[in-house]
Amino acid sequence: MTLGFLLLFNCLHAQQSEKKAIENILDAWHKAAATADFNAYFDLMAEESVFVGTDAAEHWNKQDFMTFSKPYFDKGKAWDFKAVERHVFIDKTGEIAWFDELLDTWMQLCRGSGVLVREGGKWKIAHYVLSMTVPNENVEGAIALKKEKDSVLIKSLLSGRTH
């Protein structure tokens, strides 16, 4: 019984340690943007990563996101997001993790969510989605605000389908 308890304790401790490491990576990633450290920011992203922004047209692979972001970093100010709440989960293999976080941003509260993978033995951000939060009682107003642009984009996206 004692050996089983020790093994369980060690597994739980290892998982908590991995979760803390992931939280540190996410905090460092956000800090790198806030301090306009382009290399540190993109070094924390996997080679085959994707960034999905708040605008429906913002779906970038790493290289495209680097190109888009470079002028902001070059000006010495990219964006400053601070996590105020975060949940981290790790799969049974210990090779994939996913998370969601509430962020204090210039847009007020936003939600970030994503996936990390081990790449070369290190956790890297493979997929990140940034979205603005809308209180339920304000959803109708938000829909009205974006309806026209969304309608145009939906038509454009549907017309490009090949099936």
C-alpha positions in Angstrom: 0.0 0.0 0.0 2.8 2.4 0.8 4.6 1.7 -2.4 1.4 2.4 -4.4 0.9 5.6 -2.5 4.5 6.8 -3.3 4.1 6.0 -7.0 0.8 7.9 -7.2 2.3 10.8 -5.3 5.3 10.9 -7.6 3.1 10.8 -10.7 0.9 13.6 -9.3 4.0 15.6 -8.4 5.5 15.1 -11.8 2.3 16.2 -13.5 2.0 19.3 -11.3 5.6 20.1 -12.2 4.9 19.8 -15.9 1.8 22.0 -15.6 3.9 24.7 -13.8 6.5 24.4 -16.6 3.7 25.0 -19.2 2.4 28.0 -17.2 5.9 29.4 -17.1 6.2 29.0 -20.9 2.9 30.8 -21.5 3.8 33.6 -19.1 7.2 34.0 -20.8 5.5 34.0 -24.2 3.1 36.8 -23.1 6.0 38.7 -21.5 8.1 38.4 -24.7 5.2 40.2 -26.6 4.9 42.8 -23.9 8.6 43.6 -24.1 8.8 43.3 -27.9 11.3 40.4 -27.8 10.5 38.9 -31.2 13.0 36.0 -31.0 11.9 34.9 -27.5 8.3 35.1 -28.6 8.6 33.0 -31.7 11.1 30.6 -30.2 8.4 29.4 -27.9 6.2 28.5 -30.8 6.4 25.1 -32.6 7.8 25.1 -36.1 4.4 24.0 -37.5 2.3 26.3 -35.2 -0.9 28.2 -35.9 -2.1 31.5 -34.4 -5.8 32.3 -34.7 -6.6 35.9 -33.9 -9.8 37.8 -32.9 -10.6 38.8 -36.5 -12.2 36.0 -38.5 -9.6 36.5 -41.2 -6.7 36.0 -38.8 -5.5 32.4 -39.2 -1.7 32.3 -39.6 0.9 29.7 -39.8 4.1 30.6 -37.8 5.9 32.3 -40.8 2.9 34.4 -41.7 2.3 35.4 -38.1 6.0 36.4 -37.8 5.6 38.6 -40.9 2.4 40.2 -39.6 3.9 40.7 -36.1 7.4 42.0 -37.0 6.4 45.7 -37.5 4.8 45.7 -34.0 7.8 44.1 -32.4 10.1 46.5 -34.3 8.3 49.5 -32.9 9.2 48.2 -29.4 5.6 47.5 -28.4 3.7 44.4 -29.5 0.8 43.5 -27.1 0.6 43.1 -23.4 -1.6 40.2 -22.2 -1.6 39.0 -18.6 -3.3 35.8 -17.6 -5.8 36.3 -14.8 -7.0 32.6 -14.8 -5.6 29.5 -16.5 -6.4 25.8 -16.7 -3.7 23.4 -18.0 -4.3 19.7 -19.0 -1.7 17.1 -20.1 -2.5 13.9 -22.0 -1.5 10.5 -20.6 1.6 10.3 -22.8 3.0 13.6 -21.4 3.6 14.8 -25.0 0.5 17.0 -25.6 -1.0 19.7 -23.4 -3.9 22.0 -23.8 -5.0 25.0 -21.9 -7.5 27.9 -21.7 -6.8 31.2 -20.1 -8.6 34.5 -19.4 -6.4 37.5 -20.2 -6.4 41.1 -19.2 -5.7 42.9 -22.4 -6.2 46.3 -24.1 -9.4 44.8 -25.4 -10.5 44.1 -21.8 -11.0 40.4 -21.0 -10.1 38.0 -23.8 -9.8 34.2 -23.8 -6.8 32.4 -25.1 -6.7 28.6 -25.7 -4.3 26.4 -27.3 -2.2 23.3 -27.5 1.4 22.6 -26.7 3.6 19.8 -27.9 7.0 18.5 -27.1 9.5 19.5 -29.8 13.1 18.5 -29.2 12.3 17.7 -25.6 10.8 21.1 -24.9 7.2 22.3 -24.7 6.3 24.5 -27.6 3.0 26.3 -28.4 1.5 24.6 -31.5 -1.9 26.2 -31.7 -3.2 29.3 -30.1 -6.7 30.9 -30.4 -7.3 34.4 -29.1 -10.9 35.5 -28.7 -12.8 38.4 -27.2 -15.3 37.5 -24.5 -18.8 38.9 -24.8 -21.1 38.8 -21.7 -24.3 36.9 -22.6 -26.5 39.9 -22.0 -24.5 41.8 -24.7 -24.4 39.1 -27.4 -27.2 40.6 -29.5 -25.4 44.0 -29.6 -22.2 42.2 -30.6 -24.0 40.3 -33.4 -25.4 43.6 -34.7 -22.0 45.2 -34.6 -20.4 42.5 -36.7 -23.3 41.2 -38.8 -22.5 43.1 -42.0 -18.8 42.2 -42.2 -19.5 38.6 -41.1 -22.1 38.2 -43.9 -19.6 39.3 -46.5 -16.9 37.0 -45.2 -19.3 34.0 -44.9 -20.3 34.4 -48.6 -16.7 34.7 -49.6 -15.7 31.6 -47.7 -18.6 29.6 -48.9 -18.0 30.6 -52.6 -14.4 29.3 -52.2 -15.4 25.8 -51.2 -14.5 23.0 -53.6 -17.0 20.4 -52.5 
